[in-house]
């Protein structure tokens, strides 16, 4: 569990991880956060070190103010090192050369602005073939029981977005995505009720799922609770380390005392 009082914000939603276990996250409070994950002798998370953080900025370099402009929910990194940050409420994607620097507008998927204020872009990741996968939380897809997804082909500074449907496990919604080295992807899905609290699953999309036009539908790898604690899991990241594929999850505490900011680490079978 992370002690967020040390930097006075939580709300982590998007996550990225490198092979040296450097974690980078964005917060729905308009901030970025970076730290190194330290493991014990058994390979389990022990602590974090080297924490850095700061505000996300607009195109002029001014810090994003308020939840309307600063609700960052998704994070990925392009091959050239640039960062993409997806936002809700004012639905958009920003491109940052460095997260501490200004963010330029990036082409958004068609129809994203039709999403509910708090139901927009939650998943954004780079696939192994160079395409982007974007997932909306509550924008209805064309098929029953689906939400809207897009595959994006980057063409210089332009993106050719192709609409797709994503079929989460009922009644869950997607909250995060991460590309896998083999061309597939992982998607975090979440549900909440006053009676049962948070329930999440980690779904696996194999590479062949992205062919054709059928709704994207993943197979369950993890259930939370069950394979881990129950909480508001919103970020997922993947990295190769010493021949292993590691998967990290981060939870969004919504800056509420009853919730926690946590990191889980798994190894893909």
C-alpha angles and dihedrals in degrees: 000000000000121000097221092182087083091071099019100236140076130164095122112184112154125047139191128183132191129205091263088056096253106159123206120187138174125216132217084234091073098260141116126220133192133185142151116250111225120205131206125231091277092053096253122134110270107168145325128250140187096031116192128173144162146153125299111238139213127234092281092052094252116139114257109253127207132002093277092066101023105048097125111183109161138041137185138154128231124223090256090058097256118137126228117206121191120209136197130208091032091040112219148111123241125201117215127188085200123008090232090055134071121299121228123205114267124199109272125213114267113264095017091120088064090067120107114268093256096029105067134103111355103151127047123159143153114243123215092254091059097257124125123237115206125184129192120210103215108006105118117238127219095258123065114269095016137115126213121274133173138201113212128202111201114224106180106293092345129080126208103211120200115197117232135168124242120207111205123187107275123288095009129102129209116261105169144005139199130186120235126221092245093058097264128105144221122228127194114216126191142192130182134192133167090238102047102020120211122356122179140172135195109225126199121217112194119216093258090060089077094058120092125007106283119122113278107252126177135204119237116259099166138013120205114231098035103041091036142351123306115251143120098296108188110151132060131178136178132206138167115235128171092341094311131108108227125196123201126194127194128194130220112228093190082221090279124139092227092059134062140217105228140166124212125190125201137172118231111238 
